[in-house]
Amino acid sequence: MISKPNPDWEKKDVVIKNDRLLIDGYQVMMRWETPYMHKMAEMLHAHSNNNILEVGFGMGISATKLQHLGLKTHTIIEPHPKIYNLALKWKRHYPKSNIMLINDYWQNIRDLLPKYDGIFFDTFSATTEEADLKRFDFFKTASEKLLKSNGALTFYYMKKNLELNYQDELLKSFSKIIIEPQELKSSPDCVYASVDKYVISILAIK
Ligand SMILES: C[S@@+](CC[C@H](N)C(=O)[O-])C[C@H]1O[C@@H](n2cnc3c(N)ncnc32)[C@H](O)[C@@H]1O
């Protein structure tokens, strides 16, 4: 099924604190997730440091890690104008890097983008159902339109196991799935994820 962007997301209020990003009152990103973002970035980078697409800038934690690891090109899609402005400022720290920022929703531009060697996908959904729908739509889009052959996708999935419906959806579009666990504990005031011991990071290869 084709997914749609969160309605009027670009008009919602943004609150940026040192340890979190709130949009429309939702906790969208929190600093405690840093080790998870780093792990996903490392897995993607180990597969390819060539042309990488990142969907969702947030607090720029994964983008910063990817820049420190080093990429040939780094394209970032971010629809919210305030977060996009943060990304513009962030970009100035990397004058020698080839960073392209796109102020839009991935759903609007999926047919206009070239193919990449790797994708880091981390957007926002208010409910689990919506998150599943968007990820499943993106798996298909990534494999059919956005990834070169042998290209890889990592996506936000803060869980202990890869659920069967995810295995099914991934195996429709990808030939190999790499799963790596890491120890992690969520912040007690985080409402969208509860991690008591460990989580998995996933890399799906076309
Ligand atoms: C959880 S944050 C990303 C966190 C980021 N990985 C980090 O390390 O800070 C999600 C971001 O996705 C953006 N977003 C929401 N809907 C989107 C869409 N349809 N396309 C692209 N980005 C989207 C949000 O505005 C937000 O900046």
The ligand as an SDF file (V2000), in Angstrom:
LIG
                    3D

 27 29  0  0  0  0  0  0  0  0999 V2000
   13.3040   10.2880   14.4070 C   0  0  0  0  0  0  0  0  0  0  0  0
   13.7660   11.7140   13.4950 S   0  0  0  0  0  0  0  0  0  0  0  0
   15.2500   11.2200   12.7010 C   0  0  0  0  0  0  0  0  0  0  0  0
   16.3580   11.0480   13.7030 C   0  0  0  0  0  0  0  0  0  0  0  0
   17.7460   10.9980   13.0980 C   0  0  0  0  0  0  0  0  0  0  0  0
   18.0250    9.6950   12.5370 N   0  0  0  0  0  0  0  0  0  0  0  0
   18.7890   11.3480   14.1380 C   0  0  0  0  0  0  0  0  0  0  0  0
   19.7510   10.5770   14.3120 O   0  0  0  0  0  0  0  0  0  0  0  0
   18.6530   12.4000   14.7770 O   0  0  0  0  0  0  0  0  0  0  0  0
   12.5800   11.6830   12.2090 C   0  0  0  0  0  0  0  0  0  0  0  0
   12.6970   12.8410   11.1940 C   0  0  0  0  0  0  0  0  0  0  0  0
   11.9480   12.4500   10.0260 O   0  0  0  0  0  0  0  0  0  0  0  0
   11.3110   13.5960    9.5220 C   0  0  0  0  0  0  0  0  0  0  0  0
   10.1810   13.1390    8.6850 N   0  0  0  0  0  0  0  0  0  0  0  0
    8.8850   12.9830    9.0320 C   0  0  0  0  0  0  0  0  0  0  0  0
    8.1520   12.5720    7.9870 N   0  0  0  0  0  0  0  0  0  0  0  0
    9.0100   12.4580    6.9370 C   0  0  0  0  0  0  0  0  0  0  0  0
    8.8460   12.0990    5.5630 C   0  0  0  0  0  0  0  0  0  0  0  0
    7.6520   11.7360    5.0880 N   0  0  0  0  0  0  0  0  0  0  0  0
    9.9390   12.1220    4.7640 N   0  0  0  0  0  0  0  0  0  0  0  0
   11.1580   12.4690    5.2680 C   0  0  0  0  0  0  0  0  0  0  0  0
   11.3650   12.8060    6.5740 N   0  0  0  0  0  0  0  0  0  0  0  0
   10.3050   12.8110    7.3850 C   0  0  0  0  0  0  0  0  0  0  0  0
   10.9100   14.3620   10.7610 C   0  0  0  0  0  0  0  0  0  0  0  0
   10.6080   15.7180   10.4680 O   0  0  0  0  0  0  0  0  0  0  0  0
   12.1370   14.1730   11.6490 C   0  0  0  0  0  0  0  0  0  0  0  0
   13.0760   15.1880   11.4430 O   0  0  0  0  0  0  0  0  0  0  0  0
  1  2  1  0
  2  3  1  0
  2 10  1  0
  3  4  1  0
  4  5  1  0
  5  6  1  0
  5  7  1  0
  7  8  2  0
  7  9  1  0
 10 11  1  0
 11 12  1  0
 11 26  1  0
 12 13  1  0
 13 14  1  0
 13 24  1  0
 14 15  1  0
 14 23  1  0
 15 16  2  0
 16 17  1  0
 17 18  1  0
 17 23  2  0
 18 19  1  0
 18 20  2  0
 20 21  1  0
 21 22  2  0
 22 23  1  0
 24 25  1  0
 24 26  1  0
 26 27  1  0
M  CHG  2   2   1   9  -1
M  END
$$$$
